[in-house]
Amino acid sequence: MSRVQCNCCGSDQHEERRIEYLYSRGGEYLLVPNTPVEVCLNCGMVYYDATVLKEIERRFFAIHAKSEEPDRYINMPEKSYA
């Protein structure tokens, strides 16, 4: 990823990290562990590379079209805040 000034605080200090990204669309989800991001070291703003997001979207649609298999399925509990 290219290093630029943070849109939030103006800092040019960023660090590449790996996170778990949760993609959702139409009530369907895809959890993507090990997603590369850049994080502003001053304010914590997270930046995603467009090619990474496009690949996540491609995988989401391929899995739901059954042309690709996910690594695994997980169950997660749901609890309303209200």
C-alpha positions in Angstrom: 0.0 0.0 0.0 1.2 3.5 -0.7 1.9 5.8 2.2 0.0 9.0 2.3 -1.2 11.5 4.9 -4.1 10.4 7.1 -7.4 11.9 6.0 -8.4 12.2 9.6 -5.4 13.7 11.5 -2.9 14.5 8.7 -0.2 12.2 10.1 2.1 10.4 7.7 3.0 7.6 10.1 1.3 4.4 9.2 1.9 0.7 9.9 0.8 -2.3 7.9 -1.2 -4.8 10.0 -3.4 -7.8 9.4 -7.0 -7.8 10.7 -10.2 -9.8 10.5 -12.5 -8.1 8.0 -16.3 -8.8 8.0 -17.9 -8.3 4.6 -21.6 -8.1 4.6 -24.2 -7.7 1.8 -27.9 -8.4 1.9 -27.8 -10.1 5.2 -25.0 -12.5 4.1 -21.5 -12.4 5.6 -17.9 -13.4 4.8 -15.3 -13.2 7.6 -11.8 -12.7 6.1 -9.0 -13.3 8.5 -5.5 -11.9 7.8 -6.7 -9.0 5.7 -3.9 -6.4 5.1 -4.6 -2.8 6.1 -2.6 0.3 7.0 -3.3 1.9 10.3 -2.5 5.5 11.2 -0.2 5.4 14.2 -1.5 8.8 15.4 -5.3 8.3 15.4 -5.9 4.7 14.6 -7.7 5.3 11.3 -7.7 2.1 9.2 -7.1 2.2 5.4 -7.9 -0.6 2.9 -6.3 -1.0 -0.5 -9.0 -1.0 -3.2 -7.5 -4.2 -4.8 -7.9 -6.0 -1.4 -11.6 -4.9 -1.1 -12.3 -6.0 -4.7 -10.8 -9.4 -4.1 -12.9 -9.8 -0.9 -16.0 -8.9 -2.9 -15.1 -11.3 -5.7 -14.6 -14.2 -3.1 -17.9 -13.3 -1.4 -19.9 -13.6 -4.7 -18.0 -16.7 -5.8 -18.7 -18.5 -2.5 -22.4 -17.6 -2.6 -22.6 -18.7 -6.3 -21.0 -22.0 -5.2 -18.1 -21.6 -7.6 -15.6 -21.4 -4.7 -15.6 -23.1 -1.3 -14.9 -21.2 1.9 -12.0 -22.3 4.1 -14.6 -23.2 6.7 -18.0 -22.3 8.1 -18.5 -20.8 11.6 -21.5 -20.2 13.8 -21.9 -17.0 15.8 -24.4 -16.0 18.4 -26.7 -13.0 18.0 -27.9 -10.8 20.8 -29.8 -7.5 20.3 -28.6 -4.5 22.2 -32.1 -3.2 22.9 
